[in-house]
Amino acid sequence: MADLQNDPQAETVAVGSVDDVAPPRREPPSEPADPAAGSLERARELLAAHPIADGCSGLGLALRDIPSYDIEDGERLLETDIPRLRDGGVGAQFWSLHVRGEPTGDRAVTATLEQIDLVRALVAECPEGLRLALSAGDMADARNCGRIAALLGPVAGPALGDSLATLRAYHALGVRSVTLAGTRWTQRDGLTPFGQEVVREMNRLGVLVDLSGCTLETMRRALVVAKAPVVISHHPEQIPDDVLRQLRANRGVCMVACTGASIRETANRLDHVRETAGPQSVALTGAYDTGSPHAPGLADVSCFPRLIAELLDRDWPQADIEALTWTNVSRVLRDAEFVSRAIQARRPPSTAKPTPHDG
């Protein structure tokens, strides 16, 4: 009781009426967090550690159409530049070496060599942003140094000139992907004998077989012949489920292009490939600067995080997103290199030539 008497504050509380006591102060309710903003932030954090390996960029060809450009500081005439690549969480890109007009023979070879020269020169001019990559190890080294890995390919099949020696020359220049479509040795009913030899030589060299644009029978036959994983980097149509299951057995990758009418539609395509071929067989293709239309939310390379945020909202496991963005592409390259070393250890280069039936 003495303690109470000696404490004025305690005494006031004891004798004051209930009405005299001030009510507890209430903090204003906090605004609910925006779930979309939260997913976007998570997507950016994830891409900082596991960046996008973009399966097909048309930047090299697009640069031929503008008199001058500055991709280091920003180039708004294009859908790609280094600042936006960094904003989009892109760590690697395959630079398409397809050329306009679909030339054949010597003209196709010359145009492709000019395109390779342009891309290599551009990469050399941007050492703080880009680094040429010839292998999965180079991809990782570029990422670890804060550079964006530039991979050469795909080359269009007609640019081989029906010559395995030309294929080997492209490989020596750094090409790591070739599409089979549009050649005399890929037909509606599959591959000719020379076409099968091309696939085998690509496996021996460690060049990725790209089935984009091929007929379904060519895809099915190539997946039987190939000893290394194949890729489908920019196919214009939906891949049938039986081919996706065959791709799963091959350990290859279907790269879904960001060309749907909306982010949701592109995510739906990714869902389907993931469910059918498995999370180890799906990757992304921006298809930027190729002339392909893109949804408003995916207008340029800086928009990849929005697509990843959509997948997070769909409860994709983080491991599956890491596989989608980087791991699957890196693994396919590494597997192709492993198969190449194994084949070269037991057989020399092929000297096969086109037969009259092959054209």
C-alpha positions as a Markdown table, in Angstrom:
| # | Residue | x | y | z |
|---|---|---|---|---|
| 1 | Met | 0.0 | 0.0 | 0.0 |
| 2 | Ala | 2.9 | 2.4 | 0.7 |
| 3 | Asp | 4.2 | 1.9 | -2.8 |
| 4 | Leu | 0.8 | 2.9 | -4.2 |
| 5 | Gln | 0.6 | 6.0 | -2.1 |
| 6 | Asn | 4.1 | 7.1 | -3.2 |
| 7 | Asp | 3.3 | 6.7 | -6.9 |
| 8 | Pro | 1.2 | 9.7 | -8.1 |
| 9 | Gln | 0.5 | 8.0 | -11.5 |
| 10 | Ala | -0.7 | 4.9 | -9.8 |
| 11 | Glu | -2.9 | 7.0 | -7.5 |
| 12 | Thr | -4.5 | 8.8 | -10.4 |
| 13 | Val | -5.3 | 5.6 | -12.1 |
| 14 | Ala | -6.8 | 4.2 | -8.9 |
| 15 | Val | -9.1 | 7.1 | -8.1 |
| 16 | Gly | -10.0 | 8.4 | -11.6 |
| 17 | Ser | -13.2 | 7.4 | -13.2 |
| 18 | Val | -13.4 | 5.0 | -16.2 |
| 19 | Asp | -14.5 | 7.9 | -18.4 |
| 20 | Asp | -11.3 | 9.8 | -17.6 |
| 21 | Val | -9.0 | 7.1 | -19.1 |
| 22 | Ala | -8.0 | 7.9 | -22.7 |
| 23 | Pro | -8.9 | 5.0 | -25.2 |
| 24 | Pro | -5.9 | 3.2 | -26.7 |
| 25 | Arg | -4.6 | 4.8 | -29.9 |
| 26 | Arg | -5.5 | 2.9 | -33.0 |
| 27 | Glu | -3.0 | 2.8 | -36.0 |
| 28 | Pro | -4.6 | 3.4 | -39.4 |
| 29 | Pro | -5.0 | 0.1 | -41.3 |
| 30 | Ser | -2.1 | -0.6 | -43.6 |
| 31 | Glu | -2.8 | -0.9 | -47.3 |
| 32 | Pro | -2.9 | -4.5 | -48.5 |
| 33 | Ala | 0.2 | -5.6 | -50.4 |
| 34 | Asp | -0.2 | -5.8 | -54.2 |
| 35 | Pro | 0.2 | -9.5 | -55.0 |
| 36 | Ala | 1.3 | -8.7 | -58.6 |
| 37 | Ala | 4.0 | -6.4 | -57.4 |
| 38 | Gly | 5.2 | -9.0 | -54.9 |
| 39 | Ser | 5.4 | -11.7 | -57.7 |
| 40 | Leu | 7.3 | -9.3 | -59.9 |
| 41 | Glu | 9.8 | -8.5 | -57.2 |
| 42 | Arg | 10.3 | -12.3 | -56.6 |
| 43 | Ala | 10.7 | -12.8 | -60.3 |
| 44 | Arg | 13.5 | -10.1 | -60.5 |
| 45 | Glu | 15.3 | -11.7 | -57.5 |
| 46 | Leu | 15.1 | -15.1 | -59.1 |
| 47 | Leu | 16.4 | -13.9 | -62.4 |
| 48 | Ala | 19.3 | -12.2 | -60.7 |
| 49 | Ala | 20.6 | -15.7 | -59.7 |
| 50 | His | 19.1 | -17.7 | -62.6 |
| 51 | Pro | 19.0 | -15.5 | -65.7 |
| 52 | Ile | 17.1 | -16.1 | -69.0 |
| 53 | Ala | 18.9 | -18.1 | -71.7 |
| 54 | Asp | 17.0 | -16.7 | -74.7 |
| 55 | Gly | 16.7 | -19.3 | -77.5 |
| 56 | Cys | 16.5 | -17.0 | -80.5 |
| 57 | Ser | 17.3 | -13.3 | -81.0 |
| 58 | Gly | 17.0 | -11.5 | -84.4 |
| 59 | Leu | 19.2 | -8.6 | -83.3 |
| 60 | Gly | 22.0 | -9.3 | -85.7 |
| 61 | Leu | 19.8 | -9.2 | -88.7 |
| 62 | Ala | 17.8 | -6.2 | -87.4 |
| 63 | Leu | 21.0 | -4.1 | -87.1 |
| 64 | Arg | 21.5 | -4.3 | -90.9 |
| 65 | Asp | 18.3 | -2.2 | -91.3 |
| 66 | Ile | 19.4 | 0.9 | -89.3 |
| 67 | Pro | 22.3 | 3.2 | -90.4 |
| 68 | Ser | 23.7 | 3.6 | -86.8 |
| 69 | Tyr | 23.0 | 2.2 | -83.4 |
| 70 | Asp | 24.1 | 2.1 | -79.8 |
| 71 | Ile | 23.1 | -1.0 | -78.0 |
| 72 | Glu | 25.4 | -0.3 | -75.1 |
| 73 | Asp | 23.5 | 2.8 | -73.9 |
| 74 | Gly | 20.1 | 2.0 | -75.4 |
| 75 | Glu | 18.6 | 1.7 | -78.9 |
| 76 | Arg | 14.9 | 2.4 | -79.1 |
| 77 | Leu | 14.6 | 1.5 | -82.7 |
| 78 | Leu | 15.1 | -2.1 | -81.6 |
| 79 | Glu | 13.5 | -4.5 | -79.1 |
| 80 | Thr | 16.9 | -5.3 | -77.7 |
| 81 | Asp | 19.8 | -3.4 | -76.2 |
| 82 | Ile | 22.1 | -4.1 | -73.3 |
| 83 | Pro | 20.4 | -1.9 | -70.6 |
| 84 | Arg | 17.1 | -3.7 | -71.4 |
| 85 | Leu | 18.7 | -7.1 | -71.4 |
| 86 | Arg | 19.9 | -6.4 | -67.9 |
| 87 | Asp | 16.5 | -5.1 | -66.8 |
| 88 | Gly | 15.0 | -8.3 | -68.2 |
| 89 | Gly | 17.3 | -10.6 | -66.4 |
| 90 | Val | 18.8 | -12.0 | -69.6 |
| 91 | Gly | 22.1 | -13.8 | -69.2 |
| 92 | Ala | 22.5 | -15.5 | -72.6 |
| 93 | Gln | 21.1 | -15.3 | -76.1 |
| 94 | Phe | 21.4 | -17.3 | -79.2 |
| 95 | Trp | 21.8 | -14.8 | -82.1 |
| 96 | Ser | 20.0 | -16.1 | -85.1 |
| 97 | Leu | 22.1 | -16.3 | -88.3 |
| 98 | His | 19.2 | -16.7 | -90.6 |
| 99 | Val | 19.2 | -14.2 | -93.5 |
| 100 | Arg | 16.4 | -12.6 | -95.4 |
| 101 | Gly | 15.2 | -13.8 | -98.8 |
| 102 | Glu | 16.0 | -17.4 | -98.1 |
| 103 | Pro | 19.0 | -17.6 | -100.5 |
| 104 | Thr | 20.5 | -20.9 | -101.5 |
| 105 | Gly | 23.8 | -22.2 | -102.6 |
| 106 | Asp | 26.8 | -19.9 | -102.6 |
| 107 | Arg | 24.7 | -16.8 | -101.9 |
| 108 | Ala | 23.3 | -18.4 | -98.7 |
| 109 | Val | 26.8 | -19.3 | -97.5 |
| 110 | Thr | 28.1 | -15.7 | -98.3 |
| 111 | Ala | 25.2 | -14.0 | -96.5 |
| 112 | Thr | 25.6 | -16.3 | -93.5 |
| 113 | Leu | 29.4 | -15.6 | -93.2 |
| 114 | Glu | 28.6 | -11.8 | -93.4 |
| 115 | Gln | 26.1 | -12.3 | -90.6 |
| 116 | Ile | 28.6 | -14.2 | -88.4 |
| 117 | Asp | 31.2 | -11.5 | -89.0 |
| 118 | Leu | 28.7 | -8.7 | -88.0 |
| 119 | Val | 27.7 | -10.5 | -84.8 |
| 120 | Arg | 31.3 | -11.3 | -83.7 |
| 121 | Ala | 32.4 | -7.7 | -84.4 |
| 122 | Leu | 29.5 | -6.3 | -82.4 |
| 123 | Val | 30.3 | -8.6 | -79.4 |
| 124 | Ala | 33.9 | -7.5 | -79.6 |
| 125 | Glu | 32.8 | -3.8 | -79.6 |
| 126 | Cys | 30.8 | -4.3 | -76.3 |
| 127 | Pro | 33.2 | -6.1 | -74.0 |
| 128 | Glu | 31.5 | -4.7 | -70.8 |
| 129 | Gly | 28.1 | -6.0 | -71.8 |
| 130 | Leu | 28.6 | -9.0 | -74.1 |
| 131 | Arg | 30.9 | -12.0 | -74.3 |
| 132 | Leu | 31.1 | -14.7 | -77.0 |
| 133 | Ala | 30.2 | -18.1 | -75.7 |
| 134 | Leu | 31.2 | -21.4 | -77.4 |
| 135 | Ser | 30.2 | -23.8 | -74.7 |
| 136 | Ala | 28.1 | -24.2 | -71.5 |
| 137 | Gly | 31.2 | -23.4 | -69.5 |
| 138 | Asp | 31.6 | -20.1 | -71.4 |
| 139 | Met | 27.9 | -19.3 | -70.7 |
| 140 | Ala | 28.5 | -19.7 | -67.0 |
| 141 | Asp | 31.8 | -17.7 | -67.1 |
| 142 | Ala | 30.1 | -14.8 | -68.8 |
| 143 | Arg | 27.3 | -14.8 | -66.2 |
| 144 | Asn | 29.8 | -14.9 | -63.4 |
| 145 | Cys | 31.6 | -11.9 | -64.8 |
| 146 | Gly | 28.4 | -9.9 | -65.2 |
| 147 | Arg | 28.4 | -10.2 | -69.0 |
| 148 | Ile | 25.6 | -11.5 | -71.3 |
| 149 | Ala | 26.7 | -14.6 | -73.2 |
| 150 | Ala | 26.3 | -14.4 | -77.0 |
| 151 | Leu | 25.9 | -17.8 | -78.8 |
| 152 | Leu | 26.1 | -18.0 | -82.6 |
| 153 | Gly | 23.1 | -19.8 | -84.1 |
| 154 | Pro | 21.0 | -21.1 | -85.4 |
| 155 | Val | 22.3 | -21.1 | -89.0 |
| 156 | Ala | 19.7 | -21.9 | -91.6 |
| 157 | Gly | 20.1 | -25.4 | -93.1 |
| 158 | Pro | 20.2 | -24.1 | -96.7 |
| 159 | Ala | 23.4 | -22.2 | -95.8 |
| 160 | Leu | 25.2 | -25.5 | -95.4 |
| 161 | Gly | 25.3 | -25.7 | -99.2 |
| 162 | Asp | 24.7 | -29.5 | -98.9 |
| 163 | Ser | 28.3 | -29.7 | -97.6 |
| 164 | Leu | 29.5 | -31.3 | -94.3 |
| 165 | Ala | 32.8 | -29.3 | -94.8 |
| 166 | Thr | 30.8 | -26.1 | -94.7 |
| 167 | Leu | 29.1 | -27.3 | -91.5 |
| 168 | Arg | 32.6 | -27.9 | -90.0 |
| 169 | Ala | 33.7 | -24.4 | -91.1 |
| 170 | Tyr | 30.8 | -22.8 | -89.4 |
| 171 | His | 31.6 | -24.8 | -86.2 |
| 172 | Ala | 35.1 | -23.5 | -86.4 |
| 173 | Leu | 33.8 | -19.9 | -86.5 |
| 174 | Gly | 31.8 | -20.6 | -83.4 |
| 175 | Val | 28.3 | -21.6 | -84.6 |
| 176 | Arg | 26.6 | -23.9 | -82.1 |
| 177 | Ser | 23.1 | -24.4 | -83.6 |
| 178 | Val | 21.7 | -25.2 | -87.1 |
| 179 | Thr | 18.1 | -25.6 | -88.2 |
| 180 | Leu | 17.4 | -28.4 | -90.6 |
| 181 | Ala | 14.3 | -26.9 | -92.2 |
| 182 | Gly | 14.2 | -25.7 | -95.8 |
| 183 | Thr | 16.8 | -28.1 | -97.2 |
| 184 | Arg | 16.6 | -30.7 | -99.9 |
| 185 | Trp | 17.5 | -33.3 | -97.4 |
| 186 | Thr | 14.6 | -32.6 | -95.1 |
| 187 | Gln | 11.4 | -33.7 | -96.7 |
| 188 | Arg | 7.7 | -34.0 | -95.8 |
| 189 | Asp | 8.2 | -37.7 | -95.0 |
| 190 | Gly | 11.4 | -37.3 | -93.0 |
| 191 | Leu | 15.2 | -37.1 | -93.5 |
| 192 | Thr | 17.0 | -38.4 | -96.6 |
| 193 | Pro | 20.1 | -40.5 | -96.0 |
| 194 | Phe | 22.3 | -37.4 | -96.4 |
| 195 | Gly | 20.1 | -35.5 | -93.9 |
| 196 | Gln | 20.7 | -38.3 | -91.4 |
| 197 | Glu | 24.4 | -37.9 | -92.0 |
| 198 | Val | 24.1 | -34.2 | -91.3 |
| 199 | Val | 22.5 | -34.9 | -87.9 |
| 200 | Arg | 25.3 | -37.4 | -87.1 |
| 201 | Glu | 28.0 | -34.9 | -88.0 |
| 202 | Met | 26.3 | -32.2 | -85.9 |
| 203 | Asn | 26.4 | -34.6 | -83.0 |
| 204 | Arg | 30.1 | -35.3 | -83.6 |
| 205 | Leu | 30.9 | -31.6 | -83.7 |
| 206 | Gly | 28.7 | -30.7 | -80.7 |
| 207 | Val | 26.4 | -28.4 | -82.8 |
| 208 | Leu | 22.8 | -28.4 | -81.6 |
| 209 | Val | 20.2 | -29.8 | -84.0 |
| 210 | Asp | 17.4 | -27.3 | -84.2 |
| 211 | Leu | 14.1 | -28.7 | -85.5 |
| 212 | Ser | 12.3 | -25.4 | -85.8 |
| 213 | Gly | 10.2 | -25.1 | -89.0 |
| 214 | Cys | 10.6 | -28.8 | -89.8 |
| 215 | Thr | 7.8 | -31.0 | -90.8 |
| 216 | Leu | 6.5 | -33.3 | -88.1 |
| 217 | Glu | 7.9 | -36.4 | -89.8 |
| 218 | Thr | 11.3 | -34.7 | -90.1 |
| 219 | Met | 11.1 | -34.0 | -86.3 |
| 220 | Arg | 10.2 | -37.5 | -85.5 |
| 221 | Arg | 12.9 | -39.0 | -87.7 |
| 222 | Ala | 15.6 | -36.6 | -86.4 |
| 223 | Leu | 14.8 | -37.5 | -82.8 |
| 224 | Val | 15.4 | -41.1 | -83.7 |
| 225 | Val | 18.7 | -40.5 | -85.4 |
| 226 | Ala | 20.1 | -37.9 | -82.9 |
| 227 | Lys | 22.4 | -39.2 | -80.2 |
| 228 | Ala | 22.5 | -35.8 | -78.5 |
| 229 | Pro | 19.6 | -33.6 | -77.2 |
| 230 | Val | 17.9 | -31.5 | -79.9 |
| 231 | Val | 16.2 | -28.1 | -79.5 |
| 232 | Ile | 13.1 | -26.5 | -81.1 |
| 233 | Ser | 14.0 | -22.8 | -80.7 |
| 234 | His | 11.3 | -20.9 | -82.6 |
| 235 | His | 8.7 | -23.2 | -84.2 |
| 236 | Pro | 5.7 | -21.2 | -85.5 |
| 237 | Glu | 3.1 | -23.8 | -84.5 |
| 238 | Gln | 2.2 | -25.8 | -81.5 |
| 239 | Ile | 4.2 | -29.0 | -81.2 |
| 240 | Pro | 2.1 | -32.2 | -81.1 |
| 241 | Asp | 2.1 | -34.1 | -77.8 |
| 242 | Asp | 3.7 | -37.2 | -79.3 |
| 243 | Val | 6.7 | -35.2 | -80.5 |
| 244 | Leu | 7.0 | -33.5 | -77.1 |
| 245 | Arg | 7.1 | -36.9 | -75.4 |
| 246 | Gln | 9.7 | -38.0 | -77.9 |
| 247 | Leu | 11.6 | -34.8 | -77.1 |
| 248 | Arg | 11.4 | -35.8 | -73.4 |
| 249 | Ala | 13.0 | -39.1 | -74.1 |
| 250 | Asn | 15.8 | -37.4 | -76.1 |
| 251 | Arg | 16.4 | -34.9 | -73.2 |
| 252 | Gly | 16.0 | -32.1 | -75.6 |
| 253 | Val | 14.3 | -28.7 | -75.1 |
| 254 | Cys | 11.3 | -27.0 | -76.6 |
| 255 | Met | 11.7 | -23.2 | -76.4 |
| 256 | Val | 8.4 | -21.5 | -76.2 |
| 257 | Ala | 8.3 | -18.1 | -78.0 |
| 258 | Cys | 7.0 | -15.0 | -76.2 |
| 259 | Thr | 4.7 | -14.3 | -79.2 |
| 260 | Gly | 1.3 | -15.2 | -77.7 |
| 261 | Ala | -1.5 | -12.6 | -77.8 |
| 262 | Ser | -1.0 | -12.0 | -74.0 |
| 263 | Ile | 1.3 | -13.0 | -71.2 |
| 264 | Arg | -1.4 | -15.4 | -70.1 |
| 265 | Glu | -1.4 | -17.2 | -73.5 |
| 266 | Thr | 2.3 | -17.5 | -73.5 |
| 267 | Ala | 2.2 | -18.9 | -69.9 |
| 268 | Asn | -0.5 | -21.4 | -71.1 |
| 269 | Arg | 1.9 | -22.7 | -73.8 |
| 270 | Leu | 4.6 | -23.1 | -71.2 |
| 271 | Asp | 2.3 | -25.0 | -68.9 |
| 272 | His | 1.4 | -27.4 | -71.7 |
| 273 | Val | 5.0 | -28.1 | -72.7 |
| 274 | Arg | 6.0 | -28.5 | -69.0 |
| 275 | Glu | 3.2 | -30.9 | -68.3 |
| 276 | Thr | 3.8 | -33.0 | -71.5 |
| 277 | Ala | 7.5 | -33.0 | -72.0 |
| 278 | Gly | 8.5 | -32.4 | -68.4 |
| 279 | Pro | 10.1 | -29.4 | -66.6 |
| 280 | Gln | 13.5 | -30.5 | -67.9 |
| 281 | Ser | 12.4 | -30.0 | -71.6 |
| 282 | Val | 11.1 | -26.4 | -71.6 |
| 283 | Ala | 12.8 | -23.1 | -72.1 |
| 284 | Leu | 12.2 | -19.6 | -73.4 |
| 285 | Thr | 12.6 | -17.8 | -76.7 |
| 286 | Gly | 12.1 | -14.1 | -76.8 |
| 287 | Ala | 12.0 | -13.9 | -80.6 |
| 288 | Tyr | 12.7 | -10.2 | -80.3 |
| 289 | Asp | 13.8 | -8.2 | -83.3 |
| 290 | Thr | 12.6 | -11.1 | -85.6 |
| 291 | Gly | 9.6 | -9.3 | -86.9 |
| 292 | Ser | 7.3 | -11.5 | -84.8 |
| 293 | Pro | 4.4 | -9.8 | -82.9 |
| 294 | His | 4.5 | -9.6 | -79.1 |
| 295 | Ala | 1.8 | -9.1 | -76.5 |
| 296 | Pro | 1.7 | -5.6 | -75.0 |
| 297 | Gly | 3.1 | -6.9 | -71.7 |
| 298 | Leu | 6.1 | -8.6 | -73.5 |
| 299 | Ala | 7.0 | -5.8 | -75.9 |
| 300 | Asp | 10.8 | -6.1 | -75.5 |
| 301 | Val | 13.6 | -8.0 | -73.7 |
| 302 | Ser | 13.1 | -6.0 | -70.5 |
| 303 | Cys | 9.7 | -7.7 | -70.0 |
| 304 | Phe | 10.8 | -11.2 | -69.2 |
| 305 | Pro | 10.2 | -10.7 | -65.4 |
| 306 | Arg | 6.5 | -10.2 | -66.0 |
| 307 | Leu | 6.2 | -13.6 | -67.6 |
| 308 | Ile | 8.1 | -15.2 | -64.7 |
| 309 | Ala | 5.8 | -13.4 | -62.3 |
| 310 | Glu | 2.9 | -15.0 | -64.0 |
| 311 | Leu | 4.4 | -18.4 | -63.6 |
| 312 | Leu | 5.0 | -17.7 | -59.9 |
| 313 | Asp | 1.4 | -16.8 | -59.6 |
| 314 | Arg | 0.6 | -20.2 | -61.1 |
| 315 | Asp | 2.6 | -21.9 | -58.4 |
| 316 | Trp | 5.4 | -23.1 | -60.6 |
| 317 | Pro | 8.1 | -24.5 | -58.2 |
| 318 | Gln | 11.2 | -22.4 | -58.1 |
| 319 | Ala | 13.3 | -25.4 | -59.3 |
| 320 | Asp | 11.1 | -25.6 | -62.5 |
| 321 | Ile | 11.5 | -21.9 | -63.1 |
| 322 | Glu | 15.3 | -22.1 | -62.7 |
| 323 | Ala | 15.3 | -25.0 | -65.2 |
| 324 | Leu | 13.2 | -23.0 | -67.6 |
| 325 | Thr | 15.3 | -19.9 | -67.5 |
| 326 | Trp | 18.9 | -21.2 | -67.5 |
| 327 | Thr | 19.5 | -24.8 | -66.5 |
| 328 | Asn | 17.8 | -26.6 | -69.4 |
| 329 | Val | 19.6 | -24.7 | -72.1 |
| 330 | Ser | 23.0 | -25.0 | -70.3 |
| 331 | Arg | 22.4 | -28.7 | -69.8 |
| 332 | Val | 21.5 | -29.3 | -73.5 |
| 333 | Leu | 24.8 | -27.6 | -74.5 |
| 334 | Arg | 26.8 | -29.5 | -72.0 |
| 335 | Asp | 25.2 | -32.9 | -73.1 |
| 336 | Ala | 25.9 | -32.1 | -76.7 |
| 337 | Glu | 29.6 | -31.4 | -75.8 |
| 338 | Phe | 29.7 | -34.7 | -73.9 |
| 339 | Val | 28.3 | -36.7 | -76.8 |
| 340 | Ser | 30.7 | -34.9 | -79.2 |
| 341 | Arg | 33.7 | -36.0 | -77.2 |
| 342 | Ala | 32.5 | -39.5 | -77.0 |
| 343 | Ile | 31.9 | -39.8 | -80.7 |
| 344 | Gln | 35.2 | -38.1 | -81.7 |
| 345 | Ala | 37.0 | -40.6 | -79.5 |
| 346 | Arg | 35.8 | -43.5 | -81.7 |
| 347 | Arg | 35.3 | -42.1 | -85.3 |
| 348 | Pro | 36.9 | -39.6 | -87.7 |
| 349 | Pro | 35.0 | -36.8 | -89.5 |
| 350 | Ser | 32.4 | -37.9 | -92.0 |
| 351 | Thr | 33.2 | -37.3 | -95.7 |
| 352 | Ala | 29.6 | -38.1 | -96.9 |
| 353 | Lys | 28.4 | -36.2 | -100.0 |
| 354 | Pro | 24.8 | -35.7 | -101.2 |
| 355 | Thr | 23.6 | -38.5 | -103.4 |
| 356 | Pro | 21.6 | -37.8 | -106.5 |
| 357 | His | 18.4 | -38.7 | -104.6 |
| 358 | Asp | 19.3 | -36.0 | -102.0 |
| 359 | Gly | 19.6 | -33.4 | -104.7 |
